[in-house]
Amino acid sequence: MREERGERRAKLARLAGRQHGVVSYSQLRRLGFDRGAIDRLVTAGFLHRLFRGVYAVGHPNVTRDGRFMAAVLTCGSEAVLNCWAATAHWELLGWRQGAPIDVAVVGHRRGQRGIRTHRVAQVERTLRRGIPITTVPRTLLDLAAVATEKQLRRATNEAERKGLLTERAVRDLVERHKGRKGMKAFVAVTAAVNAGTHRTRSDLEADFLEFCRTHRIRKPVSNGEVEGYEVDMHWPGTTLIVELDDYRYHGTPTSFEQDRRRDADLKLEGYTVIRVTGAWMDTDPAGLARTIRQLLRRT
């Protein structure tokens, strides 16, 4: 009996070691601990309740990863870390100590203090450091529904810098979740890695001219010369210039530098230069049209 108990304890220790120091009640039962044995371990201070049916093993002071793991375990086998908590676990944004832990659940789960559950019909999942979590693209899509533009852009830029976003993953997610809250913002900030949002140079120019026609904006001159520079779009008699930006054409350090110097020279001559992306035309055409009309009136 003592040998059997020791073997169970050893299995428990190994499991807790893989799960950042935490285990669930159902896992304890599968290891052979009955309800009475679990109660005795709690009374003896060997198990410490963190959430409903989830315990820290040995001591209650678990790491942040331990609390994330515990939050997922208490929400069931299909649960995954998501939204703000997933963003922090992927190390895309910081984490505010004491904030509720976001967990996506399929179906219904009773809420509890310290956890913010999000009911979903389907979820793109993976593991990070052993913790079930939404994939990076899905994490950013969830974030897009609740974050500010600045927060979303910062998280997306960090994901790109770390090499955690791929064109295919972004494209597939967009196809699966059309119309989902936050999709417009998600498409805009992931445009740099999603070839589906890119156009050829001639396509960008044709689309912008069509955009002007659709929104009844006076047709500009394309690829004309202003102050010795060739510019993408200019309205003669005004000081407004539109440059059509695409990552593939302006993404190198040399192009970036040259573009900014040209913008500065034109501004010194009294011109207003704005940079318009295909994503801006796609996701907020009314806002772009309003901006251009107001600038044309001022210039």
C-alpha positions as CSV (number, residue, x, y, z in Angstrom):
1,M,0.0,0.0,0.0
2,R,2.7,2.4,0.9
3,E,4.6,1.6,-2.3
4,E,1.5,2.1,-4.3
5,R,0.9,5.5,-2.6
6,G,4.5,6.5,-3.3
7,E,4.1,5.6,-7.0
8,R,1.0,7.7,-7.2
9,R,2.8,10.6,-5.6
10,A,5.7,10.2,-8.1
11,K,3.3,10.3,-11.0
12,L,1.6,13.4,-9.6
13,A,4.9,15.1,-9.2
14,R,5.8,14.4,-12.8
15,L,2.4,15.6,-14.1
16,A,2.7,18.8,-12.1
17,G,6.2,19.4,-13.4
18,R,4.8,19.3,-17.0
19,Q,2.0,21.6,-16.1
20,H,3.8,24.4,-14.3
21,G,3.0,23.0,-10.9
22,V,-0.8,22.6,-11.2
23,V,-3.2,19.7,-11.6
24,S,-6.9,19.2,-12.0
25,Y,-9.3,17.1,-9.8
26,S,-10.1,14.9,-12.8
27,Q,-6.4,14.3,-13.4
28,L,-5.9,13.4,-9.7
29,R,-8.7,10.8,-10.0
30,R,-7.2,9.3,-13.1
31,L,-3.9,8.9,-11.2
32,G,-5.7,6.8,-8.6
33,F,-6.5,9.4,-5.9
34,D,-10.0,9.0,-4.5
35,R,-12.0,11.9,-3.1
36,G,-10.9,11.2,0.5
37,A,-7.2,11.1,-0.5
38,I,-7.5,14.4,-2.3
39,D,-9.2,16.0,0.7
40,R,-6.3,14.7,2.9
41,L,-3.7,16.2,0.6
42,V,-5.5,19.5,0.8
43,T,-5.8,19.4,4.6
44,A,-2.1,18.5,4.8
45,G,-1.1,21.5,2.7
46,F,0.2,19.4,-0.2
47,L,-2.5,20.6,-2.5
48,H,-3.6,24.3,-2.7
49,R,-6.9,25.2,-4.5
50,L,-6.4,27.8,-7.2
51,F,-9.6,27.6,-9.1
52,R,-12.6,25.3,-9.0
53,G,-11.2,21.7,-9.2
54,V,-7.6,22.8,-9.9
55,Y,-4.7,22.7,-7.4
56,A,-1.2,23.9,-7.0
57,V,1.1,21.1,-5.9
58,G,3.4,21.6,-3.0
59,H,3.0,25.3,-2.5
60,P,0.5,28.0,-3.6
61,N,2.9,30.4,-5.2
62,V,2.8,29.3,-8.8
63,T,4.2,31.3,-11.7
64,R,2.1,33.3,-14.2
65,D,2.3,30.3,-16.5
66,G,1.0,28.2,-13.6
67,R,-2.0,30.4,-13.2
68,F,-2.6,30.4,-16.9
69,M,-2.5,26.6,-17.0
70,A,-4.8,26.4,-14.0
71,A,-7.4,28.8,-15.6
72,V,-7.4,26.6,-18.7
73,L,-7.7,23.3,-16.7
74,T,-10.7,24.6,-14.7
75,C,-12.6,25.4,-17.9
76,G,-12.5,21.9,-19.4
77,S,-10.6,19.8,-21.9
78,E,-11.6,22.0,-24.9
79,A,-10.6,25.3,-23.2
80,V,-7.7,27.5,-24.5
81,L,-6.0,30.6,-23.3
82,N,-7.1,33.5,-25.5
83,C,-7.3,37.3,-26.1
84,W,-5.3,39.4,-23.6
85,A,-3.9,36.4,-21.7
86,A,-2.9,34.7,-24.9
87,T,-1.3,37.9,-26.1
88,A,0.8,38.1,-23.0
89,H,1.7,34.4,-23.1
90,W,2.9,34.8,-26.7
91,E,4.9,37.8,-25.4
92,L,3.3,40.3,-27.8
93,L,2.1,42.7,-25.1
94,G,2.7,43.1,-21.4
95,W,0.4,41.7,-18.7
96,R,-1.2,43.6,-15.9
97,Q,-0.8,41.7,-12.6
98,G,-4.2,40.7,-11.2
99,A,-6.1,41.0,-14.5
100,P,-8.7,38.3,-15.2
101,I,-7.4,35.5,-17.3
102,D,-9.1,35.1,-20.7
103,V,-10.1,31.6,-21.6
104,A,-12.0,30.6,-24.8
105,V,-14.5,27.7,-24.2
106,V,-16.7,25.7,-26.6
107,G,-20.1,25.5,-25.0
108,H,-21.2,26.9,-21.6
109,R,-19.0,27.2,-18.5
110,R,-19.9,28.7,-15.2
111,G,-17.8,31.8,-14.5
112,Q,-15.6,32.2,-11.6
113,R,-13.5,34.9,-10.0
114,G,-10.2,35.7,-11.8
115,I,-11.3,34.1,-15.1
116,R,-13.0,35.8,-18.1
117,T,-14.6,33.2,-20.3
118,H,-15.4,33.7,-24.0
119,R,-17.9,31.3,-25.6
120,V,-16.8,30.3,-29.1
121,A,-18.2,27.9,-31.8
122,Q,-14.7,26.9,-33.0
123,V,-11.2,27.9,-32.0
124,E,-7.7,27.6,-33.7
125,R,-5.6,26.1,-31.0
126,T,-2.0,25.1,-30.3
127,L,0.4,24.6,-27.3
128,R,2.9,27.0,-26.0
129,R,5.1,25.9,-23.1
130,G,2.5,23.1,-22.6
131,I,-0.4,25.5,-22.2
132,P,-3.4,25.2,-24.7
133,I,-3.7,28.5,-26.4
134,T,-5.1,30.2,-29.5
135,T,-2.8,30.4,-32.5
136,V,-1.1,33.8,-33.0
137,P,-3.4,34.8,-35.9
138,R,-6.5,33.8,-33.8
139,T,-5.1,35.6,-30.8
140,L,-4.7,38.8,-32.8
141,L,-8.2,38.4,-34.3
142,D,-9.7,38.1,-30.8
143,L,-7.6,41.0,-29.6
144,A,-8.9,43.1,-32.6
145,A,-12.4,43.0,-31.2
146,V,-11.5,44.6,-27.8
147,A,-8.1,46.4,-28.2
148,T,-7.3,49.9,-29.4
149,E,-5.7,50.3,-32.8
150,K,-2.4,51.2,-31.2
151,Q,-2.4,48.0,-29.0
152,L,-3.4,45.8,-31.9
153,R,-0.7,47.3,-34.1
154,R,1.9,46.9,-31.5
155,A,1.0,43.2,-30.9
156,T,0.9,42.5,-34.6
157,N,4.3,44.2,-35.2
158,E,5.8,42.1,-32.4
159,A,4.3,38.9,-33.9
160,E,5.8,39.8,-37.3
161,R,9.2,40.6,-35.7
162,K,9.2,37.2,-34.0
163,G,8.3,35.4,-37.2
164,L,5.0,34.1,-35.7
165,L,2.7,35.2,-38.6
166,T,2.5,33.5,-41.9
167,E,0.6,34.6,-45.0
168,R,-1.2,31.3,-45.3
169,A,-2.3,31.2,-41.6
170,V,-3.7,34.8,-41.9
171,R,-5.5,34.1,-45.2
172,D,-7.1,30.9,-43.9
173,L,-8.3,32.6,-40.7
174,V,-9.9,35.5,-42.7
175,E,-11.7,32.9,-44.9
176,R,-13.0,31.0,-41.9
177,H,-14.2,34.0,-39.9
178,K,-15.7,36.4,-42.4
179,G,-17.9,39.0,-40.7
180,R,-16.5,38.3,-37.3
181,K,-16.2,41.3,-34.9
182,G,-12.7,42.8,-35.2
183,M,-12.1,41.4,-38.7
184,K,-11.8,44.8,-40.4
185,A,-9.0,45.9,-38.0
186,F,-7.3,42.5,-38.2
187,V,-7.1,42.6,-42.0
188,A,-5.7,46.1,-41.9
189,V,-2.9,45.4,-39.5
190,T,-1.9,42.1,-41.0
191,A,-1.8,43.4,-44.6
192,A,2.0,43.2,-44.6
193,V,2.0,39.4,-44.3
194,N,-1.2,38.7,-46.2
195,A,-0.5,38.7,-50.0
196,G,-4.3,38.7,-50.6
197,T,-4.4,42.3,-49.4
198,H,-1.6,43.3,-51.8
199,R,-2.0,44.6,-55.3
200,T,0.5,45.2,-58.1
201,R,1.6,48.8,-58.6
202,S,-0.7,49.2,-61.5
203,D,-3.6,47.6,-59.6
204,L,-3.2,50.0,-56.7
205,E,-3.3,53.0,-59.1
206,A,-6.3,51.6,-61.0
207,D,-8.1,50.8,-57.7
208,F,-7.4,54.3,-56.4
209,L,-8.8,56.0,-59.5
210,E,-11.9,53.7,-59.3
211,F,-12.2,54.6,-55.6
212,C,-12.2,58.3,-56.5
213,R,-14.9,57.7,-59.2
214,T,-17.0,55.7,-56.8
215,H,-16.8,58.4,-54.1
216,R,-17.2,61.3,-56.5
217,I,-13.8,62.7,-55.9
218,R,-12.3,64.7,-58.7
219,K,-10.0,62.5,-60.8
220,P,-6.3,63.2,-59.9
221,V,-3.3,63.0,-62.3
222,S,-1.4,59.8,-61.8
223,N,2.4,59.6,-62.0
224,G,2.8,63.3,-62.6
225,E,5.7,65.5,-61.7
226,V,5.6,67.9,-58.7
227,E,8.7,69.9,-57.7
228,G,11.0,67.6,-59.7
229,Y,9.5,64.4,-58.1
230,E,7.3,61.8,-59.7
231,V,4.3,61.4,-57.4
232,D,1.5,58.8,-57.5
233,M,-1.5,61.0,-57.4
234,H,-1.9,64.8,-57.5
235,W,-4.8,67.2,-58.1
236,P,-3.5,70.1,-60.2
237,G,-4.3,73.4,-58.6
238,T,-4.1,71.9,-55.1
239,T,-1.2,71.0,-52.8
240,L,-2.5,67.5,-52.0
241,I,-0.4,64.5,-53.0
242,V,-1.4,60.9,-52.4
243,E,1.3,58.2,-52.4
244,L,0.1,54.6,-52.7
245,D,1.9,52.5,-50.2
246,D,2.5,48.8,-50.4
247,Y,5.0,46.9,-48.3
248,R,6.6,45.2,-51.2
249,Y,7.4,48.5,-52.9
250,H,8.3,50.6,-49.9
251,G,9.5,47.9,-47.5
252,T,13.3,48.1,-47.9
253,P,15.4,50.5,-45.7
254,T,16.5,52.4,-48.8
255,S,13.0,52.9,-50.2
256,F,11.7,53.8,-46.7
257,E,14.5,56.5,-46.3
258,Q,14.0,57.9,-49.8
259,D,10.2,58.1,-49.4
260,R,10.5,60.0,-46.1
261,R,13.1,62.5,-47.5
262,R,10.9,63.2,-50.6
263,D,7.9,63.7,-48.3
264,A,9.8,66.2,-46.2
265,D,11.0,68.1,-49.3
266,L,7.5,68.4,-50.7
267,K,6.2,69.5,-47.3
268,L,8.8,72.3,-47.3
269,E,7.3,73.4,-50.6
270,G,3.9,73.6,-49.0
271,Y,2.4,70.2,-50.1
272,T,0.4,67.9,-48.0
273,V,1.5,64.3,-48.6
274,I,-0.6,61.3,-47.3
275,R,0.2,57.7,-47.8
276,V,-2.7,55.4,-48.7
277,T,-2.6,51.6,-48.5
278,G,-4.7,49.0,-50.2
279,A,-5.9,47.9,-46.7
280,W,-7.1,51.5,-46.0
281,M,-9.1,51.5,-49.2
282,D,-10.5,48.0,-48.4
283,T,-11.4,48.5,-44.7
284,D,-12.4,52.1,-44.4
285,P,-13.3,53.6,-47.8
286,A,-15.8,56.0,-46.4
287,G,-13.2,57.3,-43.9
288,L,-10.6,57.7,-46.6
289,A,-12.9,59.5,-48.9
290,R,-13.9,61.9,-46.1
291,T,-10.2,62.6,-45.4
292,I,-9.3,63.3,-49.0
293,R,-12.4,65.6,-49.5
294,Q,-11.4,67.6,-46.4
295,L,-7.8,67.9,-47.5
296,L,-8.8,69.0,-51.0
297,R,-11.0,71.7,-49.5
298,R,-8.1,73.0,-47.4
299,T,-5.6,73.0,-50.2
